[in-house]
Amino acid sequence: MYSRKAAEEVKQELMKLKVNYYILEESWCVRRSKPGCSMPEIWDVEDPANAGKTPLCNLLVKDSKPHFTTVFQNSVYKVLEVVKE
């Protein structure tokens, strides 16, 4: 969720793991103790093919559809349900 991979790809991986719900905390997407240390920046090292794209967490905070459904939300986090195919 904190990488820059496509939502469909992340959804497929979660389905393989039999995940039904995911808790998304926006602060983990934007928090950084120093340059290069935010979760998306750390993923850039592991997944350079997607570096430079918008982090998935930023997209899901705005709109979780069509791959996830927001089932609960407060000022800190969202609970996303993985939409089954």
PyMOL Python script that loads the backbone (N, CA, C, O; Angstrom):
from pymol import cmd

cmd.read_pdbstr("""\
ATOM      1  N   MET A   1       0.816  -1.204   0.000  1.00  0.00           N
ATOM      2  CA  MET A   1       0.000   0.000   0.000  1.00  0.00           C
ATOM      3  C   MET A   1       0.856   1.263   0.000  1.00  0.00           C
ATOM      4  O   MET A   1       0.420   2.317  -0.463  1.00  0.00           O
ATOM      5  N   TYR A   2       2.052   1.151   0.512  1.00  0.00           N
ATOM      6  CA  TYR A   2       2.903   2.338   0.606  1.00  0.00           C
ATOM      7  C   TYR A   2       3.927   2.398  -0.525  1.00  0.00           C
ATOM      8  O   TYR A   2       4.780   3.286  -0.559  1.00  0.00           O
ATOM      9  N   SER A   3       3.834   1.464  -1.428  1.00  0.00           N
ATOM     10  CA  SER A   3       4.704   1.486  -2.601  1.00  0.00           C
ATOM     11  C   SER A   3       4.041   2.328  -3.691  1.00  0.00           C
ATOM     12  O   SER A   3       3.038   3.000  -3.454  1.00  0.00           O
ATOM     13  N   ARG A   4       4.611   2.276  -4.868  1.00  0.00           N
ATOM     14  CA  ARG A   4       4.043   3.007  -6.010  1.00  0.00           C
ATOM     15  C   ARG A   4       3.475   2.030  -7.047  1.00  0.00           C
ATOM     16  O   ARG A   4       3.240   2.392  -8.200  1.00  0.00           O
ATOM     17  N   LYS A   5       3.263   0.799  -6.615  1.00  0.00           N
ATOM     18  CA  LYS A   5       2.691  -0.223  -7.504  1.00  0.00           C
ATOM     19  C   LYS A   5       1.235   0.107  -7.820  1.00  0.00           C
ATOM     20  O   LYS A   5       0.588   0.865  -7.096  1.00  0.00           O
ATOM     21  N   ALA A   6       0.733  -0.463  -8.898  1.00  0.00           N
ATOM     22  CA  ALA A   6      -0.665  -0.261  -9.285  1.00  0.00           C
ATOM     23  C   ALA A   6      -1.587  -0.942  -8.283  1.00  0.00           C
ATOM     24  O   ALA A   6      -1.243  -1.982  -7.722  1.00  0.00           O
ATOM     25  N   ALA A   7      -2.754  -0.355  -8.061  1.00  0.00           N
ATOM     26  CA  ALA A   7      -3.730  -0.900  -7.118  1.00  0.00           C
ATOM     27  C   ALA A   7      -4.107  -2.336  -7.467  1.00  0.00           C
ATOM     28  O   ALA A   7      -4.256  -3.168  -6.571  1.00  0.00           O
ATOM     29  N   GLU A   8      -4.262  -2.635  -8.737  1.00  0.00           N
ATOM     30  CA  GLU A   8      -4.624  -3.989  -9.168  1.00  0.00           C
ATOM     31  C   GLU A   8      -3.552  -4.994  -8.748  1.00  0.00           C
ATOM     32  O   GLU A   8      -3.875  -6.087  -8.281  1.00  0.00           O
ATOM     33  N   GLU A   9      -2.297  -4.636  -8.910  1.00  0.00           N
ATOM     34  CA  GLU A   9      -1.200  -5.524  -8.542  1.00  0.00           C
ATOM     35  C   GLU A   9      -1.170  -5.778  -7.029  1.00  0.00           C
ATOM     36  O   GLU A   9      -0.992  -6.913  -6.588  1.00  0.00           O
ATOM     37  N   VAL A  10      -1.343  -4.724  -6.249  1.00  0.00           N
ATOM     38  CA  VAL A  10      -1.364  -4.860  -4.793  1.00  0.00           C
ATOM     39  C   VAL A  10      -2.563  -5.704  -4.364  1.00  0.00           C
ATOM     40  O   VAL A  10      -2.445  -6.562  -3.489  1.00  0.00           O
ATOM     41  N   LYS A  11      -3.702  -5.458  -4.976  1.00  0.00           N
ATOM     42  CA  LYS A  11      -4.903  -6.235  -4.666  1.00  0.00           C
ATOM     43  C   LYS A  11      -4.667  -7.725  -4.921  1.00  0.00           C
ATOM     44  O   LYS A  11      -5.021  -8.558  -4.087  1.00  0.00           O
ATOM     45  N   GLN A  12      -4.078  -8.061  -6.054  1.00  0.00           N
ATOM     46  CA  GLN A  12      -3.825  -9.463  -6.385  1.00  0.00           C
ATOM     47  C   GLN A  12      -2.913 -10.118  -5.353  1.00  0.00           C
ATOM     48  O   GLN A  12      -3.137 -11.265  -4.967  1.00  0.00           O
ATOM     49  N   GLU A  13      -1.893  -9.401  -4.906  1.00  0.00           N
ATOM     50  CA  GLU A  13      -0.987  -9.941  -3.886  1.00  0.00           C
ATOM     51  C   GLU A  13      -1.717 -10.144  -2.559  1.00  0.00           C
ATOM     52  O   GLU A  13      -1.501 -11.147  -1.879  1.00  0.00           O
ATOM     53  N   LEU A  14      -2.578  -9.198  -2.192  1.00  0.00           N
ATOM     54  CA  LEU A  14      -3.348  -9.344  -0.954  1.00  0.00           C
ATOM     55  C   LEU A  14      -4.307 -10.527  -1.046  1.00  0.00           C
ATOM     56  O   LEU A  14      -4.502 -11.248  -0.067  1.00  0.00           O
ATOM     57  N   MET A  15      -4.902 -10.725  -2.210  1.00  0.00           N
ATOM     58  CA  MET A  15      -5.812 -11.850  -2.392  1.00  0.00           C
ATOM     59  C   MET A  15      -5.063 -13.181  -2.277  1.00  0.00           C
ATOM     60  O   MET A  15      -5.593 -14.141  -1.718  1.00  0.00           O
ATOM     61  N   LYS A  16      -3.840 -13.244  -2.798  1.00  0.00           N
ATOM     62  CA  LYS A  16      -3.029 -14.459  -2.663  1.00  0.00           C
ATOM     63  C   LYS A  16      -2.774 -14.791  -1.193  1.00  0.00           C
ATOM     64  O   LYS A  16      -2.698 -15.957  -0.806  1.00  0.00           O
ATOM     65  N   LEU A  17      -2.645 -13.744  -0.392  1.00  0.00           N
ATOM     66  CA  LEU A  17      -2.406 -13.905   1.042  1.00  0.00           C
ATOM     67  C   LEU A  17      -3.705 -14.095   1.826  1.00  0.00           C
ATOM     68  O   LEU A  17      -3.688 -14.237   3.049  1.00  0.00           O
ATOM     69  N   LYS A  18      -4.836 -14.095   1.102  1.00  0.00           N
ATOM     70  CA  LYS A  18      -6.167 -14.252   1.696  1.00  0.00           C
ATOM     71  C   LYS A  18      -6.520 -13.116   2.662  1.00  0.00           C
ATOM     72  O   LYS A  18      -7.183 -13.329   3.677  1.00  0.00           O
ATOM     73  N   VAL A  19      -6.067 -11.918   2.326  1.00  0.00           N
ATOM     74  CA  VAL A  19      -6.387 -10.729   3.117  1.00  0.00           C
ATOM     75  C   VAL A  19      -7.769 -10.234   2.713  1.00  0.00           C
ATOM     76  O   VAL A  19      -8.063 -10.096   1.526  1.00  0.00           O
ATOM     77  N   ASN A  20      -8.610  -9.971   3.694  1.00  0.00           N
ATOM     78  CA  ASN A  20      -9.947  -9.434   3.437  1.00  0.00           C
ATOM     79  C   ASN A  20     -10.019  -7.930   3.695  1.00  0.00           C
ATOM     80  O   ASN A  20     -10.730  -7.207   2.997  1.00  0.00           O
ATOM     81  N   TYR A  21      -9.277  -7.467   4.704  1.00  0.00           N
ATOM     82  CA  TYR A  21      -9.310  -6.057   5.096  1.00  0.00           C
ATOM     83  C   TYR A  21      -7.892  -5.553   5.300  1.00  0.00           C
ATOM     84  O   TYR A  21      -6.990  -6.307   5.668  1.00  0.00           O
ATOM     85  N   TYR A  22      -7.716  -4.256   5.051  1.00  0.00           N
ATOM     86  CA  TYR A  22      -6.416  -3.634   5.227  1.00  0.00           C
ATOM     87  C   TYR A  22      -6.617  -2.299   5.928  1.00  0.00           C
ATOM     88  O   TYR A  22      -7.511  -1.535   5.563  1.00  0.00           O
ATOM     89  N   ILE A  23      -5.799  -2.013   6.924  1.00  0.00           N
ATOM     90  CA  ILE A  23      -5.872  -0.725   7.619  1.00  0.00           C
ATOM     91  C   ILE A  23      -4.822   0.188   7.005  1.00  0.00           C
ATOM     92  O   ILE A  23      -3.626  -0.101   7.044  1.00  0.00           O
ATOM     93  N   LEU A  24      -5.286   1.284   6.443  1.00  0.00           N
ATOM     94  CA  LEU A  24      -4.413   2.246   5.768  1.00  0.00           C
ATOM     95  C   LEU A  24      -4.305   3.503   6.617  1.00  0.00           C
ATOM     96  O   LEU A  24      -5.295   4.205   6.828  1.00  0.00           O
ATOM     97  N   GLU A  25      -3.114   3.781   7.096  1.00  0.00           N
ATOM     98  CA  GLU A  25      -2.887   4.997   7.871  1.00  0.00           C
ATOM     99  C   GLU A  25      -2.107   5.985   7.003  1.00  0.00           C
ATOM    100  O   GLU A  25      -0.962   5.735   6.623  1.00  0.00           O
ATOM    101  N   GLU A  26      -2.746   7.096   6.703  1.00  0.00           N
ATOM    102  CA  GLU A  26      -2.155   8.071   5.778  1.00  0.00           C
ATOM    103  C   GLU A  26      -0.812   8.600   6.271  1.00  0.00           C
ATOM    104  O   GLU A  26       0.082   8.855   5.464  1.00  0.00           O
ATOM    105  N   SER A  27      -0.657   8.767   7.575  1.00  0.00           N
ATOM    106  CA  SER A  27       0.593   9.349   8.072  1.00  0.00           C
ATOM    107  C   SER A  27       1.812   8.504   7.701  1.00  0.00           C
ATOM    108  O   SER A  27       2.908   9.043   7.551  1.00  0.00           O
ATOM    109  N   TRP A  28       1.637   7.182   7.550  1.00  0.00           N
ATOM    110  CA  TRP A  28       2.756   6.338   7.144  1.00  0.00           C
ATOM    111  C   TRP A  28       3.182   6.638   5.707  1.00  0.00           C
ATOM    112  O   TRP A  28       4.311   6.345   5.313  1.00  0.00           O
ATOM    113  N   CYS A  29       2.295   7.207   4.952  1.00  0.00           N
ATOM    114  CA  CYS A  29       2.597   7.537   3.558  1.00  0.00           C
ATOM    115  C   CYS A  29       3.432   8.814   3.452  1.00  0.00           C
ATOM    116  O   CYS A  29       4.280   8.939   2.568  1.00  0.00           O
ATOM    117  N   VAL A  30       3.185   9.750   4.351  1.00  0.00           N
ATOM    118  CA  VAL A  30       3.831  11.058   4.231  1.00  0.00           C
ATOM    119  C   VAL A  30       4.923  11.302   5.273  1.00  0.00           C
ATOM    120  O   VAL A  30       5.727  12.220   5.113  1.00  0.00           O
ATOM    121  N   ARG A  31       4.964  10.504   6.325  1.00  0.00           N
ATOM    122  CA  ARG A  31       5.937  10.690   7.399  1.00  0.00           C
ATOM    123  C   ARG A  31       7.334  10.348   6.911  1.00  0.00           C
ATOM    124  O   ARG A  31       7.545   9.337   6.242  1.00  0.00           O
ATOM    125  N   ARG A  32       8.286  11.206   7.257  1.00  0.00           N
ATOM    126  CA  ARG A  32       9.689  10.912   6.945  1.00  0.00           C
ATOM    127  C   ARG A  32      10.564  11.572   7.997  1.00  0.00           C
ATOM    128  O   ARG A  32      10.399  12.749   8.318  1.00  0.00           O
ATOM    129  N   SER A  33      11.485  10.803   8.520  1.00  0.00           N
ATOM    130  CA  SER A  33      12.385  11.320   9.546  1.00  0.00           C
ATOM    131  C   SER A  33      13.520  12.127   8.921  1.00  0.00           C
ATOM    132  O   SER A  33      14.064  13.046   9.534  1.00  0.00           O
ATOM    133  N   LYS A  34      13.863  11.759   7.684  1.00  0.00           N
ATOM    134  CA  LYS A  34      14.868  12.505   6.926  1.00  0.00           C
ATOM    135  C   LYS A  34      14.660  12.171   5.450  1.00  0.00           C
ATOM    136  O   LYS A  34      13.974  11.197   5.141  1.00  0.00           O
ATOM    137  N   PRO A  35      15.232  12.948   4.533  1.00  0.00           N
ATOM    138  CA  PRO A  35      15.040  12.674   3.106  1.00  0.00           C
ATOM    139  C   PRO A  35      15.406  11.230   2.744  1.00  0.00           C
ATOM    140  O   PRO A  35      16.447  10.709   3.144  1.00  0.00           O
ATOM    141  N   GLY A  36      14.518  10.613   1.980  1.00  0.00           N
ATOM    142  CA  GLY A  36      14.747   9.246   1.540  1.00  0.00           C
ATOM    143  C   GLY A  36      14.186   8.189   2.484  1.00  0.00           C
ATOM    144  O   GLY A  36      14.337   6.994   2.232  1.00  0.00           O
ATOM    145  N   CYS A  37      13.541   8.616   3.571  1.00  0.00           N
ATOM    146  CA  CYS A  37      13.093   7.660   4.590  1.00  0.00           C
ATOM    147  C   CYS A  37      11.571   7.516   4.708  1.00  0.00           C
ATOM    148  O   CYS A  37      11.097   6.878   5.648  1.00  0.00           O
ATOM    149  N   SER A  38      10.811   8.077   3.803  1.00  0.00           N
ATOM    150  CA  SER A  38       9.369   7.824   3.828  1.00  0.00           C
ATOM    151  C   SER A  38       9.131   6.427   3.263  1.00  0.00           C
ATOM    152  O   SER A  38       9.979   5.888   2.551  1.00  0.00           O
ATOM    153  N   MET A  39       7.992   5.849   3.576  1.00  0.00           N
ATOM    154  CA  MET A  39       7.701   4.500   3.078  1.00  0.00           C
ATOM    155  C   MET A  39       7.779   4.435   1.546  1.00  0.00           C
ATOM    156  O   MET A  39       8.404   3.514   1.021  1.00  0.00           O
ATOM    157  N   PRO A  40       7.169   5.379   0.806  1.00  0.00           N
ATOM    158  CA  PRO A  40       7.299   5.305  -0.662  1.00  0.00           C
ATOM    159  C   PRO A  40       8.744   5.406  -1.143  1.00  0.00           C
ATOM    160  O   PRO A  40       9.121   4.742  -2.109  1.00  0.00           O
ATOM    161  N   GLU A  41       9.554   6.229  -0.481  1.00  0.00           N
ATOM    162  CA  GLU A  41      10.954   6.366  -0.883  1.00  0.00           C
ATOM    163  C   GLU A  41      11.745   5.084  -0.598  1.00  0.00           C
ATOM    164  O   GLU A  41      12.633   4.710  -1.364  1.00  0.00           O
ATOM    165  N   ILE A  42      11.417   4.424   0.500  1.00  0.00           N
ATOM    166  CA  ILE A  42      12.074   3.156   0.812  1.00  0.00           C
ATOM    167  C   ILE A  42      11.696   2.113  -0.243  1.00  0.00           C
ATOM    168  O   ILE A  42      12.538   1.327  -0.678  1.00  0.00           O
ATOM    169  N   TRP A  43      10.420   2.114  -0.648  1.00  0.00           N
ATOM    170  CA  TRP A  43       9.984   1.185  -1.697  1.00  0.00           C
ATOM    171  C   TRP A  43      10.677   1.467  -3.021  1.00  0.00           C
ATOM    172  O   TRP A  43      10.891   0.549  -3.812  1.00  0.00           O
ATOM    173  N   ASP A  44      11.032   2.722  -3.274  1.00  0.00           N
ATOM    174  CA  ASP A  44      11.731   3.057  -4.520  1.00  0.00           C
ATOM    175  C   ASP A  44      13.040   2.284  -4.644  1.00  0.00           C
ATOM    176  O   ASP A  44      13.446   1.925  -5.750  1.00  0.00           O
ATOM    177  N   VAL A  45      13.700   2.026  -3.523  1.00  0.00           N
ATOM    178  CA  VAL A  45      14.946   1.271  -3.526  1.00  0.00           C
ATOM    179  C   VAL A  45      14.665  -0.187  -3.902  1.00  0.00           C
ATOM    180  O   VAL A  45      15.418  -0.800  -4.659  1.00  0.00           O
ATOM    181  N   GLU A  46      13.574  -0.731  -3.361  1.00  0.00           N
ATOM    182  CA  GLU A  46      13.218  -2.132  -3.599  1.00  0.00           C
ATOM    183  C   GLU A  46      12.552  -2.353  -4.953  1.00  0.00           C
ATOM    184  O   GLU A  46      12.638  -3.443  -5.520  1.00  0.00           O
ATOM    185  N   ASP A  47      11.896  -1.333  -5.465  1.00  0.00           N
ATOM    186  CA  ASP A  47      11.103  -1.449  -6.688  1.00  0.00           C
ATOM    187  C   ASP A  47      11.367  -0.253  -7.603  1.00  0.00           C
ATOM    188  O   ASP A  47      10.473   0.566  -7.817  1.00  0.00           O
ATOM    189  N   PRO A  48      12.583  -0.144  -8.146  1.00  0.00           N
ATOM    190  CA  PRO A  48      12.934   1.028  -8.951  1.00  0.00           C
ATOM    191  C   PRO A  48      12.087   1.192 -10.219  1.00  0.00           C
ATOM    192  O   PRO A  48      11.999   2.296 -10.754  1.00  0.00           O
ATOM    193  N   ALA A  49      11.475   0.132 -10.698  1.00  0.00           N
ATOM    194  CA  ALA A  49      10.645   0.224 -11.910  1.00  0.00           C
ATOM    195  C   ALA A  49       9.445   1.137 -11.700  1.00  0.00           C
ATOM    196  O   ALA A  49       8.931   1.703 -12.664  1.00  0.00           O
ATOM    197  N   ASN A  50       8.988   1.291 -10.465  1.00  0.00           N
ATOM    198  CA  ASN A  50       7.824   2.135 -10.183  1.00  0.00           C
ATOM    199  C   ASN A  50       8.192   3.471  -9.547  1.00  0.00           C
ATOM    200  O   ASN A  50       7.306   4.271  -9.244  1.00  0.00           O
ATOM    201  N   ALA A  51       9.471   3.726  -9.339  1.00  0.00           N
ATOM    202  CA  ALA A  51       9.917   4.991  -8.738  1.00  0.00           C
ATOM    203  C   ALA A  51       9.418   6.167  -9.578  1.00  0.00           C
ATOM    204  O   ALA A  51       9.420   6.117 -10.808  1.00  0.00           O
ATOM    205  N   GLY A  52       9.001   7.204  -8.900  1.00  0.00           N
ATOM    206  CA  GLY A  52       8.522   8.394  -9.594  1.00  0.00           C
ATOM    207  C   GLY A  52       7.019   8.431  -9.787  1.00  0.00           C
ATOM    208  O   GLY A  52       6.457   9.494 -10.048  1.00  0.00           O
ATOM    209  N   LYS A  53       6.356   7.283  -9.664  1.00  0.00           N
ATOM    210  CA  LYS A  53       4.895   7.250  -9.764  1.00  0.00           C
ATOM    211  C   LYS A  53       4.296   7.735  -8.446  1.00  0.00           C
ATOM    212  O   LYS A  53       4.982   7.803  -7.426  1.00  0.00           O
ATOM    213  N   THR A  54       3.012   8.070  -8.484  1.00  0.00           N
ATOM    214  CA  THR A  54       2.315   8.487  -7.268  1.00  0.00           C
ATOM    215  C   THR A  54       2.178   7.288  -6.337  1.00  0.00           C
ATOM    216  O   THR A  54       1.790   6.208  -6.783  1.00  0.00           O
ATOM    217  N   PRO A  55       2.489   7.455  -5.049  1.00  0.00           N
ATOM    218  CA  PRO A  55       2.332   6.344  -4.111  1.00  0.00           C
ATOM    219  C   PRO A  55       0.863   5.891  -4.040  1.00  0.00           C
ATOM    220  O   PRO A  55      -0.052   6.714  -4.025  1.00  0.00           O
ATOM    221  N   LEU A  56       0.664   4.593  -3.997  1.00  0.00           N
ATOM    222  CA  LEU A  56      -0.694   4.049  -3.948  1.00  0.00           C
ATOM    223  C   LEU A  56      -1.456   4.571  -2.737  1.00  0.00           C
ATOM    224  O   LEU A  56      -2.654   4.840  -2.831  1.00  0.00           O
ATOM    225  N   CYS A  57      -0.781   4.718  -1.608  1.00  0.00           N
ATOM    226  CA  CYS A  57      -1.466   5.198  -0.406  1.00  0.00           C
ATOM    227  C   CYS A  57      -2.080   6.584  -0.625  1.00  0.00           C
ATOM    228  O   CYS A  57      -3.170   6.854  -0.121  1.00  0.00           O
ATOM    229  N   ASN A  58      -1.407   7.458  -1.361  1.00  0.00           N
ATOM    230  CA  ASN A  58      -1.976   8.784  -1.658  1.00  0.00           C
ATOM    231  C   ASN A  58      -3.258   8.665  -2.471  1.00  0.00           C
ATOM    232  O   ASN A  58      -4.211   9.412  -2.247  1.00  0.00           O
ATOM    233  N   LEU A  59      -3.282   7.734  -3.408  1.00  0.00           N
ATOM    234  CA  LEU A  59      -4.466   7.543  -4.240  1.00  0.00           C
ATOM    235  C   LEU A  59      -5.616   6.946  -3.430  1.00  0.00           C
ATOM    236  O   LEU A  59      -6.766   7.358  -3.577  1.00  0.00           O
ATOM    237  N   LEU A  60      -5.298   5.975  -2.575  1.00  0.00           N
ATOM    238  CA  LEU A  60      -6.344   5.294  -1.809  1.00  0.00           C
ATOM    239  C   LEU A  60      -6.946   6.163  -0.722  1.00  0.00           C
ATOM    240  O   LEU A  60      -8.100   5.963  -0.343  1.00  0.00           O
ATOM    241  N   VAL A  61      -6.190   7.119  -0.216  1.00  0.00           N
ATOM    242  CA  VAL A  61      -6.733   8.042   0.785  1.00  0.00           C
ATOM    243  C   VAL A  61      -7.854   8.868   0.154  1.00  0.00           C
ATOM    244  O   VAL A  61      -8.849   9.177   0.811  1.00  0.00           O
ATOM    245  N   LYS A  62      -7.690   9.220  -1.115  1.00  0.00           N
ATOM    246  CA  LYS A  62      -8.707  10.015  -1.819  1.00  0.00           C
ATOM    247  C   LYS A  62      -9.874   9.160  -2.285  1.00  0.00           C
ATOM    248  O   LYS A  62     -11.031   9.541  -2.109  1.00  0.00           O
ATOM    249  N   ASP A  63      -9.582   8.002  -2.882  1.00  0.00           N
ATOM    250  CA  ASP A  63     -10.634   7.132  -3.420  1.00  0.00           C
ATOM    251  C   ASP A  63     -10.113   5.695  -3.496  1.00  0.00           C
ATOM    252  O   ASP A  63      -9.150   5.409  -4.206  1.00  0.00           O
ATOM    253  N   SER A  64     -10.754   4.813  -2.766  1.00  0.00           N
ATOM    254  CA  SER A  64     -10.287   3.418  -2.706  1.00  0.00           C
ATOM    255  C   SER A  64     -10.827   2.545  -3.828  1.00  0.00           C
ATOM    256  O   SER A  64     -10.344   1.430  -4.022  1.00  0.00           O
ATOM    257  N   LYS A  65     -11.810   3.023  -4.564  1.00  0.00           N
ATOM    258  CA  LYS A  65     -12.436   2.221  -5.621  1.00  0.00           C
ATOM    259  C   LYS A  65     -11.562   2.187  -6.860  1.00  0.00           C
ATOM    260  O   LYS A  65     -10.788   3.120  -7.072  1.00  0.00           O
ATOM    261  N   PRO A  66     -11.646   1.184  -7.666  1.00  0.00           N
ATOM    262  CA  PRO A  66     -12.561   0.054  -7.695  1.00  0.00           C
ATOM    263  C   PRO A  66     -12.012  -1.204  -7.017  1.00  0.00           C
ATOM    264  O   PRO A  66     -12.742  -2.186  -6.884  1.00  0.00           O
ATOM    265  N   HIS A  67     -10.764  -1.203  -6.591  1.00  0.00           N
ATOM    266  CA  HIS A  67     -10.146  -2.426  -6.080  1.00  0.00           C
ATOM    267  C   HIS A  67     -10.380  -2.655  -4.587  1.00  0.00           C
ATOM    268  O   HIS A  67     -10.243  -3.773  -4.090  1.00  0.00           O
ATOM    269  N   PHE A  68     -10.736  -1.575  -3.880  1.00  0.00           N
ATOM    270  CA  PHE A  68     -10.983  -1.650  -2.440  1.00  0.00           C
ATOM    271  C   PHE A  68     -12.231  -0.834  -2.117  1.00  0.00           C
ATOM    272  O   PHE A  68     -12.583   0.101  -2.836  1.00  0.00           O
ATOM    273  N   THR A  69     -12.888  -1.206  -1.027  1.00  0.00           N
ATOM    274  CA  THR A  69     -14.048  -0.463  -0.557  1.00  0.00           C
ATOM    275  C   THR A  69     -13.747   0.044   0.843  1.00  0.00           C
ATOM    276  O   THR A  69     -13.315  -0.725   1.701  1.00  0.00           O
ATOM    277  N   THR A  70     -13.968   1.322   1.081  1.00  0.00           N
ATOM    278  CA  THR A  70     -13.767   1.875   2.421  1.00  0.00           C
ATOM    279  C   THR A  70     -14.949   1.460   3.283  1.00  0.00           C
ATOM    280  O   THR A  70     -16.091   1.814   2.989  1.00  0.00           O
ATOM    281  N   VAL A  71     -14.677   0.706   4.354  1.00  0.00           N
ATOM    282  CA  VAL A  71     -15.753   0.241   5.233  1.00  0.00           C
ATOM    283  C   VAL A  71     -15.776   1.011   6.550  1.00  0.00           C
ATOM    284  O   VAL A  71     -16.769   0.967   7.276  1.00  0.00           O
ATOM    285  N   PHE A  72     -14.700   1.709   6.859  1.00  0.00           N
ATOM    286  CA  PHE A  72     -14.646   2.567   8.037  1.00  0.00           C
ATOM    287  C   PHE A  72     -13.563   3.605   7.805  1.00  0.00           C
ATOM    288  O   PHE A  72     -12.550   3.344   7.157  1.00  0.00           O
ATOM    289  N   GLN A  73     -13.807   4.794   8.355  1.00  0.00           N
ATOM    290  CA  GLN A  73     -12.826   5.866   8.209  1.00  0.00           C
ATOM    291  C   GLN A  73     -12.949   6.814   9.389  1.00  0.00           C
ATOM    292  O   GLN A  73     -14.056   7.144   9.813  1.00  0.00           O
ATOM    293  N   ASN A  74     -11.825   7.247   9.913  1.00  0.00           N
ATOM    294  CA  ASN A  74     -11.815   8.325  10.898  1.00  0.00           C
ATOM    295  C   ASN A  74     -10.697   9.295  10.514  1.00  0.00           C
ATOM    296  O   ASN A  74     -10.199   9.243   9.389  1.00  0.00           O
ATOM    297  N   SER A  75     -10.304  10.159  11.410  1.00  0.00           N
ATOM    298  CA  SER A  75      -9.291  11.167  11.066  1.00  0.00           C
ATOM    299  C   SER A  75      -7.876  10.589  10.999  1.00  0.00           C
ATOM    300  O   SER A  75      -6.953  11.286  10.577  1.00  0.00           O
ATOM    301  N   VAL A  76      -7.685   9.337  11.404  1.00  0.00           N
ATOM    302  CA  VAL A  76      -6.355   8.745  11.445  1.00  0.00           C
ATOM    303  C   VAL A  76      -6.166   7.669  10.380  1.00  0.00           C
ATOM    304  O   VAL A  76      -5.113   7.615   9.745  1.00  0.00           O
ATOM    305  N   TYR A  77      -7.157   6.817  10.172  1.00  0.00           N
ATOM    306  CA  TYR A  77      -6.989   5.694   9.260  1.00  0.00           C
ATOM    307  C   TYR A  77      -8.292   5.325   8.554  1.00  0.00           C
ATOM    308  O   TYR A  77      -9.377   5.786   8.908  1.00  0.00           O
ATOM    309  N   LYS A  78      -8.133   4.468   7.535  1.00  0.00           N
ATOM    310  CA  LYS A  78      -9.259   3.897   6.796  1.00  0.00           C
ATOM    311  C   LYS A  78      -9.135   2.387   6.857  1.00  0.00           C
ATOM    312  O   LYS A  78      -8.031   1.844   6.803  1.00  0.00           O
ATOM    313  N   VAL A  79     -10.273   1.710   6.969  1.00  0.00           N
ATOM    314  CA  VAL A  79     -10.289   0.261   6.845  1.00  0.00           C
ATOM    315  C   VAL A  79     -10.810  -0.033   5.445  1.00  0.00           C
ATOM    316  O   VAL A  79     -11.930   0.338   5.095  1.00  0.00           O
ATOM    317  N   LEU A  80      -9.983  -0.703   4.651  1.00  0.00           N
ATOM    318  CA  LEU A  80     -10.337  -1.021   3.278  1.00  0.00           C
ATOM    319  C   LEU A  80     -10.650  -2.511   3.158  1.00  0.00           C
ATOM    320  O   LEU A  80      -9.914  -3.352   3.674  1.00  0.00           O
ATOM    321  N   GLU A  81     -11.722  -2.818   2.490  1.00  0.00           N
ATOM    322  CA  GLU A  81     -12.048  -4.205   2.185  1.00  0.00           C
ATOM    323  C   GLU A  81     -11.550  -4.499   0.781  1.00  0.00           C
ATOM    324  O   GLU A  81     -11.745  -3.707  -0.140  1.00  0.00           O
ATOM    325  N   VAL A  82     -10.909  -5.639   0.632  1.00  0.00           N
ATOM    326  CA  VAL A  82     -10.420  -6.049  -0.693  1.00  0.00           C
ATOM    327  C   VAL A  82     -11.631  -6.525  -1.478  1.00  0.00           C
ATOM    328  O   VAL A  82     -12.336  -7.435  -1.042  1.00  0.00           O
ATOM    329  N   VAL A  83     -11.879  -5.914  -2.641  1.00  0.00           N
ATOM    330  CA  VAL A  83     -13.017  -6.290  -3.478  1.00  0.00           C
ATOM    331  C   VAL A  83     -12.682  -7.613  -4.175  1.00  0.00           C
ATOM    332  O   VAL A  83     -11.688  -7.715  -4.894  1.00  0.00           O
ATOM    333  N   LYS A  84     -13.519  -8.611  -3.951  1.00  0.00           N
ATOM    334  CA  LYS A  84     -13.310  -9.936  -4.557  1.00  0.00           C
ATOM    335  C   LYS A  84     -13.795  -9.911  -5.994  1.00  0.00           C
ATOM    336  O   LYS A  84     -14.735  -9.195  -6.338  1.00  0.00           O
ATOM    337  N   GLU A  85     -13.147 -10.695  -6.817  1.00  0.00           N
ATOM    338  CA  GLU A  85     -13.491 -10.732  -8.241  1.00  0.00           C
ATOM    339  C   GLU A  85     -14.584 -11.731  -8.511  1.00  0.00           C
ATOM    340  O   GLU A  85     -15.000 -11.895  -9.658  1.00  0.00           O
TER     341      GLU A  85
END
""", "prot")
cmd.dss("prot")
cmd.show_as("cartoon", "prot")
cmd.util.cbc("prot")
cmd.orient("prot")
